[in-house]
Amino acid sequence: MTSRRIVVVTGGTRGIGRSTVRRLCADGLGVVFTHSSSDADAAALEDELGDLVRGVRLDVTEDDAPERLFDLAESAGEVVGLVNNAGVTGRIGPFTELTDADLRRVVEVNLVAPVRLCREAARRWTARATAPPAGWVIVNVSSVASRTGSPHEYVAYAATKAAVETMTMGLARELGPAGIRVNAVSPGTIDTTIHARAGEPGRAQRVAARVPMGRPGRPEEIAEAIAWLLSDRASYVNGAVLNVDGGL
Ligand SMILES: NC(=O)c1ccc[n+]([C@@H]2O[C@H](COP(=O)([O-])OP(=O)(O)OC[C@H]3O[C@@H](n4cnc5c(N)ncnc54)[C@H](OP(=O)(O)O)[C@@H]3O)[C@@H](O)[C@H]2O)c1
């Protein structure tokens, strides 16, 4: 990889994560991104962006995922940021039909993994003698679901996103003195593959009628907010949850 400054992005092969990888590379950052099962998409992104990126097939819920991921990223350069983007909704539907398997998976991917990745980053960064000039930054990807609760769709998913926002606030206060900013981006309904995976491919268009701007968001519009929070242009932003939702 050619950039010395590296950002770790989980879930980089599709949707918001892929747009974020592209956006950060455009800023001249190196990116190490994960996916759990999309080798072809990862290879295509590496071909597109060349030496600035490295994809790694690594399920964020694996026991050794935080250590492996940061070891790999540190071998590529100085790790200055973490984007906790990988997320799953579970199957869309009424709460009474939520399966234990979906519940456990949603909590593991959306909450346990980001907590463990934040802890790995914080342990490594606070052990350093000196911070990089612009400090270190974590951006967690939440959801408008944290405010609506997602009734009739995926209440458990919504609950994990509320927890991620609470963690973001706590970590901002605990880690701020060490030079680590922690913020969240809360997207509204974005046109990505997540809706098909939940079982309703047309969901983004269906929900668009409720959005004041009359359309779902594009992944690039979320990537822009993530890139800004990671950058020095947001140097005094800490503990914020930035809604990027067309006014929902
Ligand atoms: N799209 C929306 O409307 C919307 C709204 C609000 C918030 N969000 C949030 O935005 C984030 C990105 O969503 P998206 O819509 O871009 O999703 P997406 O299109 O389904 O992409 C998800 C990405 O995460 C990866 N991933 C999923 N589980 C993983 C795991 N266990 N380990 C490693 N990588 C994993 C996927 O690759 P593999 O399948 O290969 O693992 C893929 O690269 C999520 O946190 C989501 O909750 C999305």
The ligand as an ORCA input file, in Angstrom:
! r2SCAN-3c Opt
* xyz 0 1
  N     -28.881      1.064      3.716
  C     -29.595      1.700      4.621
  O     -30.770      2.098      4.377
  C     -29.007      1.984      5.970
  C     -29.697      2.878      6.809
  C     -29.181      3.148      8.055
  C     -28.012      2.558      8.472
  N     -27.371      1.682      7.656
  C     -26.141      1.063      8.165
  O     -25.077      1.303      7.280
  C     -24.136      0.234      7.347
  C     -23.864     -0.272      5.942
  O     -25.104     -0.706      5.394
  P     -25.290     -0.981      3.823
  O     -26.681     -0.620      3.530
  O     -24.181     -0.389      3.044
  O     -25.178     -2.604      3.830
  P     -24.859     -3.640      2.659
  O     -25.108     -3.060      1.327
  O     -25.578     -4.899      3.027
  O     -23.274     -3.889      2.837
  C     -22.812     -4.435      4.037
  C     -21.323     -4.624      3.977
  O     -20.889     -5.174      5.247
  C     -20.242     -6.423      5.028
  N     -20.511     -7.282      6.174
  C     -21.721     -7.688      6.629
  N     -21.574     -8.489      7.688
  C     -20.246     -8.574      7.913
  C     -19.460     -9.259      8.861
  N     -20.032    -10.041      9.804
  N     -18.122     -9.132      8.830
  C     -17.527     -8.353      7.883
  N     -18.217     -7.692      6.935
  C     -19.555     -7.808      6.960
  C     -20.803     -6.931      3.700
  O     -19.963     -7.851      3.052
  P     -20.215     -9.457      3.194
  O     -21.645     -9.716      2.858
  O     -19.242    -10.089      2.275
  O     -19.909     -9.752      4.617
  C     -20.881     -5.616      2.931
  O     -19.609     -5.267      2.446
  C     -24.740     -0.799      8.292
  O     -24.198     -0.647      9.585
  C     -26.210     -0.443      8.299
  O     -26.856     -0.851      9.476
  C     -27.835      1.381      6.418
*
